[in-house]
């Protein structure tokens, strides 16, 4: 790997940190409402507006930022890993699967191949961006699963008094879950996370399509293209992946039981959780909480992509 390529990969990881901070600042209140709707019944909240009003009334504005500490730290690392690995996988796929100038006859042919790429760069096709998205999604899932697991359990603690909560904060939640359930408990919901993040295929494939279309058919500036492409592709992602996220949240907020004393575990598999959602509310259950998620998707991810691309361009 040459110095320039190492620099590009490094920039992707650094820019991802800024992306994560921007995403959390804009998006976490929407996420709290989404998670509460996904894990509650119609008797508890009639809809997103009522959930928002009751949360603010009983817990204050900071109630919307419950569970924000894990993603504040986690999303910095998650976006760093996701966007850094995305940059790496794009280059890897370009050089291996999608590079039309493959010359493997002799060691010198590799040098000629790299030289030809520098002189006549070939853009990665949309399917390549989509594949890189799936690979980056799988990579980041191993960091995202425990972060989202802790976050979800904190978000469904409705009492405004810490003494009445099972978990006093993210560190306490991590410690208690690890004490009684070990690493397997911390990574509860990993398989559901891997499935959910496989839909990054549509996010990063869509981002490439929107970027190309806006660059060709409009006179928007580069940051504006990043903003609109980031927001629109995020909405495509959520429209395709949302039912899997509902099931994932059900699994992550399911009681773990045992010495933790949080109740009796209901779901032993992803299928059981999916059936429970349908049994309770039919097909509409898979879309409960979609409105705040959809409203969050555009601004949070648009700002995150602007931050990422902007830092990528500004780093030396």
Secondary structure as UniProt FT lines:
FT   HELIX           3..38
FT   TURN            42..44
FT   HELIX           48..59
FT   HELIX           61..65
FT   TURN            66..67
FT   HELIX           68..96
FT   HELIX           107..119
FT   HELIX           126..155
FT   HELIX           162..164
FT   HELIX           170..186
FT   TURN            187..189
FT   HELIX           190..197
FT   TURN            198..199
FT   HELIX           200..217
FT   HELIX           222..252
FT   HELIX           258..260
FT   HELIX           270..281
FT   HELIX           282..287
FT   TURN            288..289
FT   HELIX           290..314
//
